[in-house]
Amino acid sequence: MDTILDKLRDIEIRYRELEGQLSDPQVVSRQGLYQKLAKEHSDLTELVEAIRGFEDIKIRIDEYQGLLNDSDEELRALVKDELPQLQTQREELEEKIKILLLPKDPNDDKNVFLEIRAGTGGDEAGLFVGDLFRMYARYAESQGWKVDVVSSSPAGGMGGFKEIIAQIEGAGAYSRLKFESGVHRVQRVPVTEAQGRIHTSAVTVAIMPEAEEVELSIDPNDLRIDVYRSTGHGGQSVNTTDSAVRITHLPTGLVVTCQDEKSQLKNKAKAMKVLRARLLDAMVQKQNAEQAQARKSQVGSGDRSERIRTYNFPQGRITDHRINLTRYDLDHFIDGDIGAMIDALIAHHQAELLNKQG
């Protein structure tokens, strides 16, 4: 920990420098610079508070150990009682500091695109797409995030979706949802099953960070943009103008459609955001494939073919296969109470990174 403390002292010096710069009127007047420094200050705050807490406890432990030889028996008894608690706090803060020092995923603070697609299982898979979308939407609501459906494709007469794409906007959206990519398997008795037999279906979830234009430049000549009349559920909701947009990225063959807005311009802007996110995701997937060996020990590889979780309705059970975690609160889980599972996945990922460094 001593070598880490040397590094931490440099961080605290930088933190104090930032505090001085942020109170400088010349910096305050330069909005771009001020925002940049304020973000760096904010990013360091939790780490610096943990450093200061660690140093305070270290001083107190040294003082307490010195009192173990005091002539006052009552004082010695008090010290012996409190010292283990301080040592536990020190260990917890040391672990927290190590985690805060881990390299940060540059996408963690970004908004995300959530794509859920039906796989094997027919109508039941389509229904489960709807169930998962409601699960994520309710979790997003609990986090204060905004959910905006970009496009959806209904599935048959039973309800549900063949596919649904939504943008989720909010602080830390990608950092919390990034381990949800993969195949989600559901085991339950379909409403149409007269014999009460359990069916197994699967859907694929993809979580993609929103890509900024500066991160990914798209040549307009590589795009074919088609407009057409939106299709809806009938009545007044169906547009009477050609406002729906289909964008095809010719080099990759990726196709994105958007018809949820009445404005063609808004639909085009949404479709471009999804296309940019998909292209960036494809680049990341390619890089990840090239580093497959290094990724084997990491949770949440993002492999679209990887079965990550099973939802067993007859048993009320959810199992995440990557970390071998099973819970028996499926009703609450499918209703959006997924925070504890996400916390477990993040903790496992952090432990893997710490093991690599150690």
N, C-alpha and C positions, 0 to 999 in steps of 0.2 A: 504493500500500500504506500510505502514511502516514496517510491519512484512515481507512482500515480499522483501523490500529493504535490510533487515538484511541478507536474504538468498542470495540476489544478490551481496552483498559485499563479501561474501565467494566465489562466482563464479568469481568475478573480481580478488580476491587474487590468486585463482587457475590459472586464465588466465595469470597473471603476472609471476607466477611460471613457467608455460609452456614456456613463452617467454624466460625466463632465461635458461631453460633446452635445448631449441632448438638452442640456441647459444653456448652451451657447446660443445667443440670439442670431448669430450669423448662420448657424446650422439650421435653426428653427425656420429661418426665412427661405431656406432652400428645400422645398417640399420633397423632391425626389431623394435627396441625401438623407433628410430627416427620417423618412419612411424606411429607408434601407437600414439606418443605424438603429431605429426603434425596433425593427424586426430582429436584428442581431441581439439586441438587449433582451428582448422578450424570450428569444430562444435559449439564452444563457441563464435566465432568472431561476428556473427550477434547479439547475445544476449548481449554481452559486449558493442558493439557499441550503442545498444538501451538503455542500462543502463546509459552509459555516456551521451547520448543525453538527457535522462530524467533528470538526475541530473543537467546538465547545464541549462535546461529550468526551473527547480525548483528554482535554484539560481536566475535566471533572473526575475522570477515572484515575488519572495520575494523582490528583489530590486525595481521592478516597483511598488509593493504595498506600499513600503515605500515612493515612490515619489508622491503618490496620495495626500499627504498633503503638498507638496512643495509650496512655495510662488509664484513660476513662473507659471503663468496661462497657457502659451503656452506649457510648459513642461508637466503640468498636462493633457492637452488636448491630447498631443502626447501619453502619457502613457495610458490614457483611450482608445485610438484608438488601440494600439498595444496589450494591456493586454488580450483581448478576444482571439486573434489569438494564443498567447502563451499558454493560457489555453486549447485551442482546440488541439494544438500540444502535450501538456502534456497528455491529455486524450487519444490521438491516440497512443502515445508511451507506455502508461500504458497498453492499450489493446494489443499492439504488444508484450510487455514483457510477459504478462499473457499467450498469445498463444505460445510464444517461450519456456515457462516453462512447457507446457503440455508434458506428457510422449510421447516420440518419438516411432513410430512404427519401430521395428528393421529391418523390411523388406523394408523400404522406399527407401533406396539407391540401392536396388537390380535390376538386370535385370528381365524381366518377360517373361513368355510364354503366348501368346494370342491364345485362342482356340475359334473359331466361328463355330457353328453347325446349320444347317437348322432344323427348327421345323415344325409346321403346316404351310401348304400353298403350298406344292408341288414345282413346278418349280420356282414360284415367291419367295419362301423362299430361294431357292438356289441362285437366282440372288441377293437377299438382303445380303446374306453372302458375296458375292463378293463386293457389295457396301460398307459394313461395313469394310471389310478388307482394301479396298482402302482408306477409311476415316481414319482409324487408321494409315495406312502406311504413308499417307501424313502428318498427325499430327506429327508422329515420325520424319519424314524428317525435319519438321519445327523446331523441338527441337534438331536437330543434332544427333538423335539416329540412330542406325543401325537395319534394319529389315532383318531377315533371315528366309525364309520359311522352315519349318522342314518337313511338309507333307501336302498333299492336296488330296481331293477326288472330282473329277468333278461331276456335277449334270446334267444328261440328255443332250438333244441336244440344250437346250436354253442357255447354258452357266452357269456360277456361280459354286458354290461348295456345296456338301453335308456337307463338313467339311474342314476347313483349320487351320493349326497350325503354328505359327511363333514365333521365339524368337526375342524380342526387347531388344537391349543392349544400355544403356546410363544412364547418371547420373539422378537419381530421377524418373526413368521410372515407378517403382511400386507406388511411392507416387502420381504420376499424374494419373495413369490409374486404380488404385485399385477399384474405385467406379463404374467401367464399367461392372462389373460382374452382370449377370442377364438376363432376357428375354427382348429383344428389339422387339417391334411390329411395323410393317409397314403397312400403309393403302395407296393403290394407285391402279390405273387402269393398269392391266397387258397388255403387248404389244399384247397378244393373245386374249384379251377381246374385241369382236366386238361390244357389247352393251354399252361399256363405264362404266361398273359397277365397283365400288370400291371393291377390295378384301383386306382382312386382313390376313397377314402372320406373323410368328414369328421366330426369331432365338435366340439362346442362346450364350452368350458371357461369357467366363471364363478368368480371369486374375490371373495368378499364379506366385508368386515370384520364381526365380530360387533357387533351394535348393543346398547348398554346401554338399560335401560328409561328412564333419564332423557333419552336422546337422542331416543327415539321413543315417544310415548304412543299406545297402541292402545285405542280405545273397545270394551269388551266387547260392546256392542250391535251392533258391526260384524262380529262373528264368528259363524259357524255351526260348531258342533263336533259331529262325528259319531264314534261309536265302533263298532267292528266286530271280528270275529274275525280274527286274523292269519292270513295264508297263508304257508306255508313250504315247505321241501323235503321234508316228510314226516317220519314217525317222531316221536320225542319232542320235536323242536324246535318243533313246531306248538303254539301256545297253544290252550288249551281254553276260554279266557275272552275276553270282548270287550275286549281291551287295546289294539288298534290304534286310532290316532286320526287323523282327517282334519279339518283346520281350513280353513275357507273365509273369506277376508276379503271381505266382501260389496261394499264400495265399489270394489275393484279387480279382484275375481274371482280373486285369487291363491289357489291351493290347495296346502296342505302336508300330507303324510301321514307318519306315523312308526309303525313296528311292530316295531322291532328290540329293544325292551325288553319284558320280561314284565309290567311295571307300567304301567297306564294313565296314572298320574300322571307317570311318567318320560317316556313317549312324548309326552304333552301338553306337558311342559316343553321337550323337544327340538324339537317342532314349532313352538312359539311362538318359540324362538330363531331357527329358520330363517325363519319368517315375518317376524320383526322385521328380520333381516338383508336379506331380499328387498325389503321396503318401503323401507328406508334406501337400498339399492342403486338402486331405481327412482327415488327422489328425486335421487340423485347423477347417474344417467344423464340425467334430465331437465335438470338444471343444466348438465351437460356438453354436451348437445345445443344448449342455448341459447348456449353459448360455443364452438361447433364451430370457428369460424375461429381462435380462440386455441389450440385443441388440435391443429391440424393439424401443428404442428412438434414435438409431444411424442410420445415413444414410449409404447406401451401405453395407447391411448385408452380401452380397455375396451369398445369397440364390439363387441357380440356377433356382428355380421355380418362383422367384419374378419378376413380370413385372415392369421394372424400367423406360422404356421410350417408347414413341410412336412417330413415324415419319409419319406425315400426308402430303402426297405429294400434293393432290388437294388444300389444304389450305396453303401449304408452312410452316407447323407448326411442331415444335418439343416440346414435353412436357415431362419433367422429373417428374414422379409421386411421387417420394420420397420427393421432396422439393417444389412441386407444381409450378415449373417454366416453363413458356411457352415462346418460342421464335418464330419469324416469319422470320427466315433467313435460311430455310432448304437447299437451294442450296449451300450456303457458308458452312454450317455445314457439309453436307455430303461430301463436298470437302476437309474436314480436319480442318476447322476452329472451333474447339471444345474447345479451351482454356477457353473461358468465362464460359461455362457450367461446366467445370472441376473446375475452380476457385470457382464457386458458391457452388458446392458440398463440396469442401474442407472447405470453410467458414462455411457452415451449420454444418459440422461434428465438427469443432473446437468450434462452439457455443454450441453444445450439450455437449461436454466435459467440457467447462467452466461452463455450468449450473449445471452439476453434481458436480463439485468441489465447486461451490458457495453455 
